[in-house]
Amino acid sequence: MYGRADRIVGSIVDMAGVARAKVLPMSRLTSFVESGAGASPSWSVFCVDDHLAFTPSYSVVGDLRLRIDSDDVRNLGNGTYWAPACLSEQDGTPSPACTRGAVRRVAERLASSGLTARTGHEIEFTLFDAATVEEWAAYGLNAVLAQEEFLDVLLSAAATAELPVEQVHAEAGLNQFEVSLAPADPVRAADDAVLARALISRVARAQGFRASFSPMPVAGGAGNGAHQHVSFSDGGVPLLSGGPGPHGLTESGGAAVAGILRALPEFTAVLAGSALSHLRLRPGMWSGVYRCWGLENREAAVRLCADTAGNPHGANLEIKPVDPSANPYLSTAAILGAAHDGIVGALPLPDEVSVNPAELTGADAVDLLPTLPSDVLGALRVSSLAQDLFGPAILEALLAVKEYENSRYRDEPVDEVAQRFRYAWTS
């Protein structure tokens, strides 16, 4: 089945949102599955600049294993295969530092309440060294036709890797594109997001480009988002449609919206916590900085996409503050965990915002999500929900990484930081 030069890559995503990997000859696939490949616990405290933010629990001592499942292996082409890895202890038990495990635990929590969630990811990226500057138009036909070869190779690679691409379009920024992925169970969907970035990065290099997944690859630019779509059902019955609430929301569906909105300040450091994220998380950027919800409201943090003929997957919520510096496993766990917390607590649905939130003033004004490091990290540090969803091992590493990154780079000239980390999240 496999050629002599075939190789298998297993990767995790760290607290900085960077994918880190080990490569084994395909002849050692069984070992990768059963024993794993060694990884220092310090992998969990690598920062975006490769600084190690050591903590009492993460140091030079110890060893973990990256283990994959043979059922997760995808073909990237040219003899390279990839699979998402989990962190495990030497004895094979799951490591509490495994972010992929955090999503699985939250999905199990939902299942224990009789609930099922499906998630889907949008992948925004910017191509550099692309010779289409003078031809560019936001969402333009000319923009996509000028990159026909790139898109042809990308879609072919996605088909080979069994990556369910739903659509591709040119975005608002210069040389910016978006790939939308089909919804799936939460773990598989996060895996797909990691795979999509790897394929986009790989195809871009082969075509003579470089793909940037930075939240702000060029200071003052459009910025890249990583919006997540989520839906919920109870015994197969959708929670976001068919109910008596606004636009068909059920009581539990409304409570899910309320839970997400309540928790967003606590999880801003998880969804958009890099030293560049605040440059995108602003009014007018369609980044969801306003802490509200609304039907098809692209400035709201939670955009309701109702169940209509134009929405073949049914009603879902788009969570807009997420950017590509987020670990997709942790961002998914945070969103789903917050929704579940709202459902269990039967939180009331806040009033809908059906206009641009920027137009509302005085008593009607909508709160903005926090962006100052002291506010963002302080909210995460004291969040009982984050402690519950992630556990102390992940939270310790996450806070150490984000505190270092923000203290080191937040006050540096933004154009220098944007240039330095333009390709930090490229696979």
C-alpha positions in Angstrom: 0.0 0.0 0.0 2.8 2.4 0.9 6.0 3.1 -1.0 9.5 2.8 0.5 9.9 6.6 1.0 6.4 7.1 2.5 6.3 9.0 5.8 3.7 9.7 8.5 3.5 13.1 10.2 1.7 13.4 13.6 1.0 16.8 14.9 -0.5 18.6 17.8 -1.4 22.3 18.3 0.2 24.1 21.2 -1.1 26.9 23.4 0.3 29.5 21.0 -1.8 28.0 18.2 1.3 26.7 16.4 1.3 23.1 15.0 4.3 21.0 16.1 5.0 17.6 14.7 7.1 14.4 14.6 7.8 12.5 11.4 8.3 8.7 11.2 8.9 6.4 8.3 5.6 4.7 7.3 7.2 1.4 8.2 6.9 2.6 11.9 3.2 3.4 11.7 2.3 0.7 14.2 4.9 2.1 16.7 3.4 5.6 16.2 0.0 4.2 17.1 0.9 1.9 20.0 4.0 3.6 21.5 4.0 7.1 20.1 6.9 9.5 19.5 8.6 11.3 22.3 7.8 14.9 23.1 9.0 16.9 26.1 6.3 18.3 28.4 7.8 21.7 27.4 6.0 21.4 24.1 3.0 22.8 25.9 4.8 26.0 26.9 6.4 26.9 23.5 5.5 30.5 22.7 4.9 31.9 19.2 8.6 32.9 19.1 9.8 29.5 20.4 10.6 30.9 23.8 9.8 28.4 26.6 7.5 29.8 29.2 8.5 27.3 31.9 6.2 26.8 34.9 6.4 24.6 38.0 4.7 21.8 36.1 6.5 22.3 32.7 10.3 22.1 32.7 13.2 20.3 31.1 12.3 17.1 33.1 9.9 14.4 31.9 8.6 12.9 28.7 5.2 12.6 26.9 4.2 10.7 23.8 2.6 11.8 20.6 0.2 9.0 19.6 -2.0 8.7 16.5 -4.9 6.5 15.4 -4.4 4.7 12.2 -8.1 5.5 11.3 -7.2 9.2 11.3 -4.4 9.0 8.7 -4.9 11.3 5.7 -3.0 11.3 2.4 -1.3 14.6 1.7 0.2 13.3 -1.5 3.8 12.6 -2.7 4.4 10.0 0.0 3.4 12.2 2.9 0.6 11.1 5.3 -0.7 13.0 8.2 -2.7 12.3 11.4 -3.7 14.4 14.4 -1.8 13.3 17.5 -2.9 13.2 21.1 -0.5 13.7 24.0 -0.3 10.7 26.3 1.8 9.8 29.3 4.5 7.1 29.0 2.1 4.5 30.3 -0.4 5.3 27.5 -2.9 7.2 29.5 -4.1 10.5 28.2 -2.1 13.5 29.3 -4.1 16.3 31.0 -2.1 18.7 28.8 -3.7 17.3 25.6 -5.8 20.0 24.0 -7.4 17.5 21.6 -8.6 15.6 24.7 -10.3 18.8 26.0 -12.7 18.8 23.0 -13.4 15.1 23.5 -14.3 15.7 27.1 -16.6 18.6 26.3 -18.3 16.5 23.6 -18.8 13.8 26.2 -20.3 16.3 28.6 -22.8 17.3 26.0 -23.6 13.7 25.3 -24.3 13.1 29.0 -27.0 15.7 28.7 -28.4 14.1 25.7 -27.0 16.7 23.4 -25.0 16.5 20.2 -22.9 19.3 18.6 -21.6 19.8 15.1 -19.0 22.4 14.3 -17.5 23.8 11.1 -14.5 26.0 10.5 -13.7 28.9 8.2 -10.1 29.2 7.2 -9.0 32.7 6.2 -5.5 33.2 4.8 -3.4 35.7 2.9 -1.2 34.8 0.0 2.1 36.6 -0.3 4.3 36.9 -3.4 1.0 36.6 -5.4 1.2 38.5 -8.6 -2.4 39.7 -8.5 -2.3 43.0 -6.7 -3.5 45.1 -9.6 -6.2 42.6 -10.4 -7.7 42.3 -7.0 -11.3 42.9 -6.0 -12.9 41.9 -2.7 -15.0 38.8 -3.4 -14.1 39.3 -7.0 -14.4 36.9 -9.9 -11.1 38.3 -11.2 -9.4 37.5 -8.0 -10.3 33.8 -8.0 -9.8 33.4 -11.7 -6.3 34.9 -11.4 -5.4 32.1 -9.0 -7.1 29.2 -10.9 -4.0 27.0 -10.8 -3.5 27.5 -7.0 -7.2 26.7 -6.4 -7.2 23.7 -8.7 -4.2 22.1 -6.9 -5.7 23.0 -3.5 -9.0 21.4 -4.2 -7.4 18.3 -5.7 -5.2 18.0 -2.6 -8.3 18.4 -0.4 -10.1 15.6 -2.3 -7.0 13.3 -1.9 -6.9 14.1 1.8 -10.6 13.6 2.3 -11.0 17.2 3.5 -14.6 18.3 3.0 -14.2 21.8 1.4 -17.6 23.4 0.9 -16.5 26.6 -0.9 -13.6 29.0 -1.6 -13.8 32.7 -2.3 -11.7 35.8 -2.4 -12.0 37.8 0.8 -12.1 41.6 1.5 -8.3 41.9 2.0 -5.7 42.1 -0.7 -4.8 38.5 -1.8 -6.9 37.1 1.0 -9.0 34.0 0.6 -11.4 31.9 2.7 -12.0 28.2 2.6 -15.2 26.9 4.3 -15.2 23.4 5.7 -18.2 21.1 6.1 -19.6 20.6 9.6 -18.6 17.5 11.5 -18.3 16.2 15.0 -16.2 18.6 17.1 -13.0 16.6 17.2 -13.1 15.7 13.6 -13.9 19.3 12.6 -10.9 20.7 14.6 -8.7 18.0 13.0 -10.0 19.2 9.6 -9.1 22.8 10.4 -5.5 21.8 11.2 -5.4 19.7 8.0 -6.7 22.6 5.9 -4.0 24.9 7.1 -1.4 22.3 6.3 -2.7 21.7 2.8 -3.0 25.4 2.0 0.5 26.0 3.3 1.9 23.1 1.3 0.1 24.0 -2.0 1.1 27.7 -1.6 4.8 26.8 -1.3 4.6 24.5 -4.3 3.0 27.4 -6.3 5.7 29.8 -5.3 3.6 31.6 -2.7 3.5 31.7 1.1 0.3 31.6 3.0 -0.2 33.6 6.1 -2.8 32.7 8.8 -1.8 35.6 11.0 -4.7 37.6 12.6 -3.0 40.7 11.1 -0.4 39.8 8.5 0.0 43.5 7.5 -0.5 46.2 10.1 -3.6 48.2 9.0 -4.9 45.4 6.8 -8.0 43.4 6.8 -6.9 40.7 9.2 -7.6 36.9 9.0 -10.4 35.4 11.0 -11.1 31.7 11.9 -14.8 31.8 12.5 -16.5 28.7 13.9 -20.0 27.5 13.2 -21.8 25.4 15.8 -25.2 23.7 15.9 -26.9 21.6 18.6 -29.5 18.9 18.7 -31.3 17.0 21.5 -32.2 13.5 20.4 -31.9 14.5 16.8 -34.1 17.5 17.3 -32.4 20.9 16.4 -32.1 23.4 19.2 -31.6 26.4 16.9 -34.8 26.1 14.8 -38.4 25.0 15.1 -38.9 26.7 18.4 -41.1 29.5 19.7 -38.3 32.0 20.2 -36.9 34.6 17.8 -36.2 33.2 14.3 -37.2 29.7 15.5 -34.8 29.4 18.5 -35.9 26.9 21.1 -35.6 27.7 24.8 -32.4 25.6 25.0 -31.1 27.1 21.8 -31.5 30.6 23.2 -29.8 29.4 26.4 -26.8 28.2 24.3 -26.5 31.7 22.8 -26.7 33.2 26.2 -24.1 30.9 27.6 -21.6 31.7 24.8 -22.2 35.5 25.2 -21.8 35.3 29.0 -18.5 33.4 28.7 -16.9 35.3 25.8 -14.9 37.8 28.0 -13.5 34.8 30.0 -12.4 33.1 26.7 -11.1 36.1 24.6 -7.6 35.0 25.4 -8.4 31.6 24.0 -10.3 32.7 20.9 -8.1 35.7 20.0 -5.2 36.0 22.5 -2.1 36.6 20.4 -0.1 39.9 20.5 -1.7 40.7 17.1 -5.3 39.8 17.8 -6.3 43.1 19.2 -5.5 44.7 15.8 -8.3 42.7 14.2 -10.7 42.7 17.2 -12.1 46.1 16.5 -15.4 47.7 15.4 -15.9 47.7 11.7 -13.7 44.6 11.1 -16.6 42.1 11.1 -14.6 40.4 13.9 -17.4 40.1 16.4 -16.0 42.4 19.0 -19.5 43.5 20.0 -20.8 41.2 22.8 -24.3 40.5 21.3 -26.2 38.3 18.9 -28.3 38.9 15.9 -29.7 37.3 12.8 -27.1 37.5 10.1 -25.4 40.3 12.0 -21.8 40.2 11.0 -20.6 42.7 13.6 -22.2 40.7 16.4 -20.0 38.2 18.3 -22.7 35.5 17.7 -24.3 35.6 14.3 -27.4 33.4 13.9 -27.7 31.7 10.6 -31.4 30.6 10.5 -32.8 27.4 9.0 -33.7 28.5 5.5 -33.5 27.1 2.0 -30.2 28.9 1.6 -28.7 27.1 4.5 -28.5 23.4 3.7 -26.9 22.4 7.0 -29.8 24.0 9.0 -29.6 26.7 11.6 -26.2 27.4 13.3 -24.3 30.0 15.2 -21.2 31.6 13.8 -18.8 32.6 16.5 -16.9 35.5 15.0 -14.1 36.6 17.4 -12.0 33.5 16.8 -8.8 34.1 14.8 -6.1 31.8 13.4 -3.8 32.2 16.4 -6.3 30.2 18.5 -5.7 26.5 19.1 -8.8 25.1 17.3 -9.3 22.4 19.9 -9.3 24.8 22.8 -11.5 27.4 21.0 -14.0 24.6 20.2 -14.0 23.3 23.8 -14.5 26.8 25.1 -17.5 27.6 22.7 -19.2 24.2 23.3 -18.6 24.3 27.0 -20.0 27.8 27.3 -23.1 26.8 25.3 -23.6 23.7 27.5 -23.2 25.8 30.6 -25.9 28.1 29.3 -28.3 25.2 28.4 -27.8 23.5 31.8 -28.4 26.8 33.6 -31.4 27.7 31.4 -30.0 31.1 30.8 -32.5 33.6 29.3 -31.8 34.8 25.7 -30.5 38.4 25.6 -32.3 40.9 23.4 -31.3 40.6 19.7 -29.3 43.4 18.1 -30.7 43.8 14.6 -28.6 46.8 13.5 -24.9 47.6 13.4 -24.0 47.7 17.1 -21.9 50.8 16.4 -25.1 52.8 15.9 -26.3 52.1 19.4 -25.3 54.7 22.0 -26.2 55.6 25.6 -28.2 53.0 27.5 -28.6 51.0 24.3 -24.8 50.7 23.6 -23.4 47.2 23.3 -20.4 46.2 25.3 -17.1 45.4 23.5 -15.1 42.3 24.3 -11.9 43.1 26.3 -8.6 43.4 24.3 -6.2 44.8 26.9 -3.8 42.0 28.1 -4.5 42.7 31.7 -8.3 42.4 31.2 -8.1 39.4 28.8 -5.7 37.3 30.9 -7.2 38.4 34.2 -10.7 37.1 33.1 -9.2 33.8 32.0 -7.2 33.4 35.1 -10.2 33.7 37.4 -12.6 31.8 35.2 -14.1 28.8 37.0 -15.6 27.6 33.7 -12.1 27.6 32.0 -10.8 25.6 34.9 -13.6 23.2 34.6 -13.4 22.7 30.8 -9.6 22.7 30.4 -8.3 21.5 33.7 -5.4 22.9 35.7 -2.7 21.5 33.4 -3.9 23.2 30.2 -4.8 26.4 32.0 -1.3 26.7 33.6 0.4 26.3 30.3 -2.0 28.5 28.4 -1.7 31.4 30.9 2.1 31.1 30.9 2.3 31.3 27.1 -0.1 34.2 26.7 1.3 36.2 29.6 4.8 36.0 28.0 3.6 36.8 24.5 1.6 39.8 25.5 4.2 41.2 27.9 7.0 40.7 25.3 5.3 42.0 22.2 2.1 44.0 22.9 4.0 47.3 23.2 6.3 46.7 20.3 5.7 48.6 17.0 2.7 46.9 15.4 4.2 46.8 11.9 7.3 45.0 13.2 5.3 42.5 15.2 3.0 41.8 12.2 6.0 41.2 10.0 7.8 39.0 12.5 4.9 36.7 13.0 3.4 36.8 9.5 4.1 33.1 9.0 4.1 32.0 12.7 0.8 30.0 12.2 1.7 28.6 8.7 2.1 24.8 8.7 
